[in-house]
Amino acid sequence: MGSIFAVKIAKATIPEFLAWRETWPGSVVGTLLTATVDHKSADYVKPSLILMGNEQQGLPPELAAACDVNVKIPMRGRADSLNLSVATGIMIYTVTG
Ligand SMILES: C[S@@+](CC[C@H](N)C(=O)[O-])C[C@H]1O[C@@H](n2cnc3c(N)ncnc32)[C@H](O)[C@@H]1O
Protein backbone atom coordinates (compact mmCIF):
# COMPACT_ATOMS: atom_id res chain seq x y z
CA MET A 1 0.00 0.00 0.00
CA GLY A 2 1.38 3.39 -0.90
CA SER A 3 3.95 2.02 -3.36
CA ILE A 4 2.39 4.11 -6.09
CA PHE A 5 3.82 7.17 -4.32
CA ALA A 6 7.35 5.71 -4.45
CA VAL A 7 7.65 4.95 -8.17
CA LYS A 8 7.99 7.24 -11.15
CA ILE A 9 4.94 7.32 -13.42
CA ALA A 10 4.89 8.68 -16.96
CA LYS A 11 1.97 9.11 -19.33
CA ALA A 12 2.42 9.02 -23.11
CA THR A 13 0.46 8.67 -26.29
CA ILE A 14 1.17 5.59 -28.39
CA PRO A 15 3.30 7.59 -30.91
CA GLU A 16 5.27 9.15 -28.05
CA PHE A 17 5.81 5.74 -26.49
CA LEU A 18 6.88 4.19 -29.81
CA ALA A 19 9.49 6.92 -30.33
CA TRP A 20 10.80 6.51 -26.77
CA ARG A 21 10.78 2.73 -27.11
CA GLU A 22 13.56 2.97 -29.72
CA THR A 23 15.93 4.10 -26.96
CA TRP A 24 15.16 1.17 -24.65
CA PRO A 25 18.29 -1.02 -24.29
CA GLY A 26 16.63 -4.29 -23.25
CA SER A 27 13.71 -6.42 -24.37
CA VAL A 28 10.29 -4.94 -24.91
CA VAL A 29 7.88 -7.74 -24.00
CA GLY A 30 4.22 -7.78 -24.94
CA THR A 31 1.65 -9.97 -23.20
CA LEU A 32 -1.01 -11.30 -25.50
CA LEU A 33 -3.63 -14.00 -25.23
CA THR A 34 -2.97 -14.83 -28.88
CA ALA A 35 0.81 -15.11 -28.48
CA THR A 36 2.38 -18.47 -29.27
CA VAL A 37 5.52 -18.05 -27.15
CA ASP A 38 5.33 -19.34 -23.57
CA HIS A 39 6.39 -16.66 -21.08
CA LYS A 40 8.94 -19.05 -19.56
CA SER A 41 10.67 -19.88 -22.82
CA ALA A 42 11.39 -16.38 -24.17
CA ASP A 43 14.86 -14.85 -24.00
CA TYR A 44 14.64 -11.62 -22.04
CA VAL A 45 17.41 -9.04 -22.34
CA LYS A 46 17.63 -6.93 -19.19
CA PRO A 47 16.32 -4.41 -18.47
CA SER A 48 13.02 -5.82 -19.72
CA LEU A 49 10.06 -3.58 -20.34
CA ILE A 50 6.71 -5.37 -20.03
CA LEU A 51 3.60 -4.16 -21.84
CA MET A 52 0.29 -5.20 -20.32
CA GLY A 53 -3.07 -4.66 -21.98
CA ASN A 54 -6.16 -3.34 -20.31
CA GLU A 55 -8.92 -5.52 -18.93
CA GLN A 56 -11.39 -4.81 -21.74
CA GLN A 57 -9.40 -4.80 -24.97
CA GLY A 58 -5.96 -6.17 -24.20
CA LEU A 59 -2.78 -4.76 -25.76
CA PRO A 60 -3.36 -2.52 -28.81
CA PRO A 61 -2.06 -4.16 -32.01
CA GLU A 62 0.35 -1.31 -32.78
CA LEU A 63 2.02 -1.79 -29.38
CA ALA A 64 2.15 -5.59 -29.75
CA ALA A 65 3.80 -5.11 -33.16
CA ALA A 66 6.50 -2.92 -31.61
CA CYS A 67 7.54 -5.59 -29.09
CA ASP A 68 10.65 -7.76 -29.43
CA VAL A 69 8.57 -10.71 -28.30
CA ASN A 70 4.94 -11.33 -27.36
CA VAL A 71 4.33 -14.01 -24.75
CA LYS A 72 1.44 -15.90 -23.22
CA ILE A 73 1.02 -17.31 -19.73
CA PRO A 74 -0.53 -20.78 -20.01
CA MET A 75 -3.89 -21.18 -18.31
CA ARG A 76 -5.75 -24.23 -17.11
CA GLY A 77 -9.46 -24.85 -17.26
CA ARG A 78 -11.92 -22.62 -19.05
CA ALA A 79 -10.58 -19.19 -18.13
CA ASP A 80 -10.07 -17.05 -21.21
CA SER A 81 -7.63 -14.69 -19.51
CA LEU A 82 -6.00 -13.87 -16.19
CA ASN A 83 -6.70 -10.82 -14.10
CA LEU A 84 -4.40 -7.96 -15.16
CA SER A 85 -2.67 -7.59 -11.79
CA VAL A 86 -2.12 -11.33 -11.49
CA ALA A 87 -0.66 -11.52 -15.00
CA THR A 88 1.55 -8.50 -14.24
CA GLY A 89 2.92 -10.15 -11.10
CA ILE A 90 3.72 -13.36 -12.98
CA MET A 91 5.49 -11.43 -15.74
CA ILE A 92 7.59 -9.34 -13.32
CA TYR A 93 8.62 -12.54 -11.52
CA THR A 94 9.46 -14.19 -14.86
CA VAL A 95 11.58 -11.45 -16.43
CA THR A 96 13.50 -10.68 -13.25
CA GLY A 97 14.18 -14.32 -12.40
C1 LIG B 1 -8.04 -9.44 -18.63
S1 LIG B 1 -6.71 -9.46 -19.77
C2 LIG B 1 -7.42 -8.70 -21.25
C3 LIG B 1 -8.48 -9.47 -21.91
C4 LIG B 1 -8.93 -8.83 -23.19
N1 LIG B 1 -10.33 -9.03 -23.35
C5 LIG B 1 -8.16 -9.45 -24.38
O1 LIG B 1 -8.81 -10.04 -25.23
O2 LIG B 1 -6.95 -9.30 -24.48
C6 LIG B 1 -5.71 -8.10 -19.24
C7 LIG B 1 -4.27 -8.18 -19.65
O3 LIG B 1 -3.60 -9.12 -18.81
C8 LIG B 1 -2.60 -9.80 -19.56
N2 LIG B 1 -2.94 -11.22 -19.58
C9 LIG B 1 -4.00 -11.81 -18.98
N3 LIG B 1 -3.94 -13.13 -19.14
C10 LIG B 1 -2.83 -13.39 -19.87
C11 LIG B 1 -2.20 -14.59 -20.34
N4 LIG B 1 -2.72 -15.79 -20.12
N5 LIG B 1 -1.05 -14.48 -21.03
C12 LIG B 1 -0.50 -13.26 -21.26
N6 LIG B 1 -1.03 -12.10 -20.84
C13 LIG B 1 -2.18 -12.17 -20.14
C14 LIG B 1 -2.56 -9.16 -20.93
O4 LIG B 1 -1.66 -8.07 -20.91
C15 LIG B 1 -3.98 -8.64 -21.06
O5 LIG B 1 -4.07 -7.60 -21.99
The ligand as a Gaussian input file, in Angstrom:
#p B3LYP/6-31G(d) Opt

LIG

0 1
 C       -8.037000      -9.443000     -18.632000
 S       -6.710000      -9.464000     -19.766000
 C       -7.420000      -8.700000     -21.254000
 C       -8.475000      -9.471000     -21.906000
 C       -8.930000      -8.827000     -23.194000
 N      -10.334000      -9.027000     -23.346000
 C       -8.162000      -9.450000     -24.377000
 O       -8.812000     -10.042000     -25.227000
 O       -6.946000      -9.299000     -24.481000
 C       -5.711000      -8.102000     -19.238000
 C       -4.267000      -8.176000     -19.648000
 O       -3.600000      -9.122000     -18.806000
 C       -2.602000      -9.803000     -19.559000
 N       -2.940000     -11.221000     -19.582000
 C       -4.000000     -11.814000     -18.982000
 N       -3.941000     -13.130000     -19.144000
 C       -2.826000     -13.393000     -19.872000
 C       -2.197000     -14.589000     -20.339000
 N       -2.721000     -15.790000     -20.116000
 N       -1.053000     -14.475000     -21.034000
 C       -0.501000     -13.264000     -21.258000
 N       -1.034000     -12.101000     -20.841000
 C       -2.180000     -12.174000     -20.140000
 C       -2.564000      -9.158000     -20.930000
 O       -1.658000      -8.072000     -20.906000
 C       -3.981000      -8.642000     -21.063000
 O       -4.070000      -7.601000     -21.989000

